[in-house]
Amino acid sequence: MKIRTFLLTALAAGLLFFTQAGLAQSADLSSSTATSEIPASEKLVVLWTSGDRDVALKMVFMYTYNAQINKWWDDITLVVWGPSAKLLTEDAELQEYLGKIIKAGVTVRACKGCADQYGISDKLEELGITVLYIGKELTDYMKEGRKMLTI
């Protein structure tokens, strides 16, 4: 009788564990499914490295914002790298425009290595930018076949 109770308890615990694990895995899959269902050919990465303000206003931000609100691409990521990060932390107009871009739904990331060298990681995060070591992620974007616009 004790063995039967033990086996039934073990079976119930196992079912509970695997059901919960399956639900957790389903939740993980569903949260990443929306982006992964989009073909790479419909994903754009704008790699912004220029420290030139006019380039930022009249190309990078103008195109990225309009591409997002007009749905020219299904998924847009703006990567702020190097001198562009420094410029962004020093210019209130660019910061305001960036806020519009983020609000429109563009994913914005910045290179932590560069930001740390400039001492601006915290400032970029305050602007709503995800600051991370992005070399591997950028490599993955390219290997995935995303379209790249480098400025």
HUSULLIN-V734378 format. One record per backbone hydrogen bond with DSSP energy under -0.5 kcal/mol. NH is the residue of the N-H (numbers start at 1). CO is the residue of the C=O. If there is no record, write none. Layout:
BEGIN
((NH;CO) (NH;CO))
END
This chain:
BEGIN
((5;1) (6;2) (7;3) (8;4) (9;5) (10;6) (11;7) (12;8) (13;9) (14;10) (15;11) (16;12) (17;13) (18;14) (19;15) (20;16) (21;17) (22;18) (23;19) (24;20) (25;21) (26;22) (27;23) (28;24) (29;25) (30;26) (31;27) (32;28) (33;29) (34;30) (36;32) (37;33) (38;35) (42;39) (43;40) (44;75) (45;147) (46;44) (46;77) (47;45) (47;149) (48;46) (48;79) (49;47) (53;51) (56;52) (57;53) (58;54) (59;55) (60;55) (61;56) (62;57) (63;59) (64;60) (65;61) (66;62) (67;63) (68;64) (69;65) (70;66) (71;68) (72;67) (73;67) (74;42) (75;42) (77;44) (78;107) (79;46) (79;77) (80;78) (80;109) (81;48) (81;79) (84;49) (84;81) (85;82) (86;82) (87;83) (88;84) (89;85) (90;86) (90;87) (91;87) (91;88) (92;90) (95;91) (96;92) (97;93) (98;94) (99;95) (100;96) (101;97) (102;98) (103;99) (104;100) (105;101) (105;102) (106;101) (107;76) (109;78) (110;130) (111;80) (112;110) (112;132) (115;111) (116;112) (117;113) (118;114) (119;115) (120;115) (124;120) (125;121) (126;122) (127;123) (128;125) (129;124) (130;108) (131;129) (132;110) (132;130) (134;132) (138;134) (139;135) (140;136) (141;137) (142;138) (143;139) (144;140) (145;141) (145;142) (146;141) (147;40) (147;43) (149;45) (150;148) (151;47) (151;149))
END
